[in-house]
C-alpha cells in the first residue's frame, strides 16, 4: 500500500515538472515572437500584408483628432495602406498629401481616419452668400426700420430666431358704420437661421487668414454697422444702414416678404432670438386677435 502511494506521488511530481517546463517554453516562444515582430517594425508588417492585395491603395490619414475650422499642418498627416474594400469615396492618395497642408477641416477628423475631400476646404470663393444658404432654403433680406424690431440689433449671424408678424387693419361695422381695429399677431416662421446682419455674413467654417484685414466674416454689431457708413459730418442712421438676411423655406419667403412690403402702420415683423440649441416648435397658441387682448364683456 505504501509503495502504491509513493509511486502515485512520484508520478504527480513528474507531471508538475512537465507542466512547468511547458509554461517556460511558452513564455520563451512569446518573447521570441515579440522580438521578431519588433525587428519587423512592430505589427506594421502584418498590417501591410493584411491590407495589401488587388485594389489596395496607400492613402492619407490624420495622426490625431482635428477639429472643425482647424488648419491642416504636415505633422497631422500620415499614410496607411488600405484594402480596396476599406477605401472611402473621396480618399486622398499619399502622393497628394502635400496639397492638404494649409487647408481647413470643415468636419471633425479622428485619429487614423482617412482624409476625404468632402471634409477639407481651401475656403476660396466661399465668402459669398450663396455658400451660406442651407439646402432647400432661400435667402431673404429685410430692411430694419427700428432696432427694436430685431431685439435691439443684437442678433448675430448664425443665431436662430422666430419671426412674429403683426398686422393692424381697420374694419367698418356694416350696421353702425363705426370703425374698429382689426389686429392680428402670429408666428409666421420658426427656428430660422440668421445668415447676415448688414454686410457681415455667417461663417461656414472659421476662415484661416494670414492677413487680419481679409478675415471678412467676423460678426459685427448693428450699431457698428451704422457707424461704418458715417461720412463727413453726417452720421448715417441705423435705419439707413442695417438689414438682416435670413434663410427661409421657399413657401415662407412670400409670407415674410409681404409683411415687410407693407407700410409700417399696417404691418410689422419682430425678430425673436432663440436660446442656443433650442429647436423645439412653439407649443400652444401662436396667433392672437384684437379680441384676445381686449375681450368683450
C-alpha positions in Angstrom: 0.0 0.0 0.0 2.9 2.4 0.9 4.6 1.6 -2.4 1.4 2.5 -4.3 1.2 5.9 -2.6 4.9 6.6 -3.2 4.5 5.7 -6.9 1.5 8.0 -7.3 3.4 10.8 -5.6 6.4 10.4 -7.9 4.1 10.4 -10.9 2.4 13.6 -9.8 5.7 15.3 -9.3 6.8 14.4 -12.8 3.6 15.8 -14.2 4.1 19.1 -12.4 7.6 19.2 -13.8 6.4 18.7 -17.4 3.7 21.4 -17.0 6.4 23.8 -15.5 8.7 23.2 -18.5 5.8 23.7 -20.9 5.0 27.0 -19.3 8.6 28.1 -19.5 8.8 27.2 -23.2 5.5 29.0 -23.9 6.9 32.2 -22.3 10.1 31.9 -24.3 8.1 31.4 -27.5 6.1 34.5 -26.8 9.2 36.5 -26.1 10.9 35.3 -29.3 7.7 36.2 -31.4 7.6 39.6 -29.8 11.3 40.2 -30.7 10.6 39.0 -34.2 7.7 41.4 -34.6 9.8 44.3 -33.2 12.5 43.5 -35.7 10.0 44.0 -38.5 8.7 47.3 -37.1 6.0 46.1 -34.7 2.8 44.8 -36.2 3.1 47.1 -39.2 4.5 44.3 -41.3 1.4 42.1 -40.6 -0.8 45.2 -41.2 0.7 45.7 -44.6 0.3 42.0 -45.6 -3.4 42.0 -44.5 -4.1 45.3 -46.3 -2.2 44.6 -49.5 -3.8 42.9 -52.4 -5.7 43.8 -55.6 -7.1 47.3 -55.4 -5.3 48.3 -52.2 -4.0 51.9 -52.0 -1.9 54.0 -49.7 -4.0 56.8 -48.5 -3.6 59.9 -46.3 -4.8 59.6 -42.8 -4.7 62.0 -39.8 -2.4 61.2 -36.9 -4.5 63.0 -34.3 -8.0 64.4 -33.9 -8.7 67.5 -35.9 -11.5 69.9 -35.0 -13.7 71.8 -37.4 -12.0 75.0 -38.6 -8.6 73.8 -37.7 -5.8 74.4 -40.2 -4.1 71.2 -41.6 -0.4 71.0 -41.0 2.1 68.4 -42.1 2.5 66.9 -38.7 -1.2 66.0 -38.6 -0.8 63.8 -41.7 0.3 60.2 -42.2 -0.2 57.4 -44.7 -1.7 53.9 -44.4 -2.2 51.1 -46.9 -5.9 50.2 -47.1 -7.5 47.2 -48.8 -10.0 48.0 -51.7 -13.0 47.2 -49.5 -12.0 49.8 -46.9 -11.4 52.7 -49.2 -13.9 55.5 -48.8 -15.1 57.7 -51.7 -13.1 60.9 -51.8 -10.0 59.4 -50.2 -6.7 61.1 -50.9 -3.6 59.2 -52.2 -0.3 59.6 -50.4 1.2 61.3 -53.5 -1.3 64.2 -52.9 -0.6 64.7 -49.2 1.3 68.0 -49.7 -1.8 69.6 -51.3 -3.6 69.2 -48.0 -1.3 71.4 -45.9 -2.9 74.8 -45.3 -6.5 73.6 -46.0 -9.2 73.8 -43.3 -11.2 71.0 -41.8 -15.0 71.5 -42.4 -15.9 68.4 -40.5 -14.3 66.6 -37.5 -11.4 64.2 -38.3 -10.4 61.5 -35.9 -7.0 59.9 -35.4 -6.3 57.2 -38.0 -9.3 58.3 -40.2 -8.9 58.6 -44.0 -8.8 62.3 -45.1 -11.7 62.9 -47.5 -12.1 65.7 -50.0 -15.6 66.4 -48.5 -14.1 67.1 -45.1 -11.5 69.8 -46.0 -11.6 73.0 -47.9 -9.3 75.8 -49.1 -12.2 78.1 -48.3 -11.5 80.0 -51.5 -14.6 81.6 -53.0 -16.8 80.8 -50.0 -17.3 84.3 -48.8 -20.4 84.8 -51.0 -23.9 84.5 -49.6 -24.6 81.5 -51.9 -22.3 79.4 -49.8 -24.2 80.2 -46.6 -27.8 79.3 -47.7 -28.7 75.8 -46.3 -30.1 73.2 -48.6 -33.6 73.8 -49.8 -33.7 77.3 -48.3 -33.7 80.8 -49.8 -32.0 83.9 -48.5 -34.3 86.9 -47.8 -33.1 90.3 -46.8 -35.3 92.5 -44.6 -34.8 96.2 -44.1 -34.9 97.1 -40.4 -36.7 100.4 -39.8 -36.2 100.2 -36.0 -33.6 98.3 -34.0 -36.3 97.2 -31.5 -37.8 95.1 -34.3 -34.7 92.8 -34.1 -34.2 92.7 -30.4 -32.1 95.9 -30.2 -30.0 94.9 -33.1 -28.3 92.2 -31.0 -28.9 89.0 -33.2 -25.7 87.9 -35.0 -25.0 85.8 -38.0 -25.5 82.1 -37.0 -28.3 82.8 -34.4 -31.6 81.1 -34.7 -34.8 83.2 -34.5 -38.5 83.1 -34.8 -40.5 85.7 -36.8 -43.6 87.3 -35.5 -45.9 89.0 -38.0 -48.2 91.8 -36.9 -51.0 93.4 -39.0 -53.2 96.3 -38.0 -56.1 96.9 -40.3 -59.3 98.9 -39.7 -62.7 97.4 -40.4 -66.1 99.1 -40.6 -69.1 97.7 -39.0 -71.7 97.4 -41.8 -74.6 98.1 -39.4 -73.2 101.0 -37.4 -70.6 102.4 -39.7 -68.2 102.5 -36.8 -64.5 101.8 -37.4 -62.7 99.3 -35.2 -59.2 98.0 -35.2 -58.6 94.5 -36.7 -55.3 93.5 -35.1 -53.6 90.1 -35.7 -50.3 88.8 -34.4 -48.9 85.4 -35.1 -45.7 83.4 -35.7 -45.1 83.1 -39.4 -41.7 81.3 -39.2 -39.9 79.3 -36.5 -36.3 78.3 -35.9 -34.9 80.5 -38.8 -31.2 81.0 -39.3 -29.7 84.5 -39.5 -27.3 84.5 -42.4 -26.1 88.1 -42.2 -26.5 91.3 -40.4 -25.7 94.2 -42.7 -22.6 93.1 -44.7 -21.5 90.6 -42.0 -22.1 87.0 -43.1 -22.2 83.9 -41.1 -19.1 81.7 -41.4 -19.5 78.2 -42.7 -16.2 77.3 -41.0 -13.8 79.7 -39.3 -11.7 81.2 -42.0 -7.9 81.0 -41.5 -6.2 84.1 -42.9 -2.8 85.5 -42.5 -4.0 89.0 -43.3 -6.1 90.3 -40.5 -8.0 92.6 -42.9 -9.0 89.6 -45.0 -10.9 87.6 -42.4 -14.1 89.3 -43.6 -16.5 87.1 -41.8 -16.4 88.2 -38.2 -19.7 89.2 -36.8 -20.3 92.9 -36.0 -23.0 94.6 -34.0 -25.7 96.5 -35.7 -24.5 99.8 -34.2 -21.0 99.2 -35.5 -22.5 98.7 -39.0 -24.3 102.0 -38.6 -21.1 103.8 -37.6 -19.3 102.3 -40.6 -21.4 104.2 -43.1 -20.9 107.6 -41.5 -19.4 110.0 -43.9 -18.1 113.5 -43.3 -20.1 115.5 -40.8 -23.2 113.4 -41.4 -23.6 110.3 -39.3 -25.5 107.5 -41.0 -28.5 106.4 -39.1 -29.3 102.9 -38.0 -32.4 102.9 -40.2 -30.4 103.7 -43.3 -27.6 101.3 -42.8 -28.8 98.0 -41.4 -30.6 95.0 -42.8 -30.9 91.4 -41.8 -30.7 88.4 -44.1 -32.4 85.1 -43.1 -32.8 81.6 -44.5 -36.3 80.5 -45.1 -38.1 77.7 -46.9 -39.5 79.0 -50.3 -43.1 78.8 -49.1 -42.4 81.1 -46.2 -40.4 83.7 -48.1 -43.5 85.2 -49.7 -45.3 85.5 -46.3 -42.5 87.3 -44.6 -41.7 89.5 -47.7 -45.4 90.5 -47.8 -45.3 91.8 -44.2 -42.0 93.6 -45.0 -43.5 95.3 -48.1 -46.5 96.8 -46.2 -46.5 100.2 -44.6 -45.2 100.2 -41.1 -48.5 101.4 -39.6 -50.3 98.4 -41.3 -47.8 95.5 -40.9 -44.7 94.9 -39.0 -42.5 92.0 -38.0 -40.4 91.1 -34.9 -37.3 89.1 -34.8 -37.2 86.9 -31.7 -33.9 85.2 -30.9 -33.9 81.7 -29.6 -31.8 80.2 -26.9 -28.7 78.4 -28.2 -29.6 74.8 -29.0 -33.4 75.3 -28.8 -35.0 73.9 -31.9 -38.4 72.9 -30.4 -41.5 74.1 -32.2 -43.6 76.6 -30.2 -46.4 74.9 -28.3 -49.8 76.3 -27.5 -51.5 79.2 -29.3 -49.4 81.0 -31.9 -51.9 83.5 -33.3 -53.7 86.3 -31.4 -56.5 88.7 -32.4 -57.6 92.0 -31.0 -60.4 90.3 -29.1 -57.8 88.2 -27.3 -56.2 91.4 -25.9 -59.4 93.2 -25.1 -62.1 90.6 -24.8 -65.7 91.8 -25.0 -67.5 92.0 -21.7 
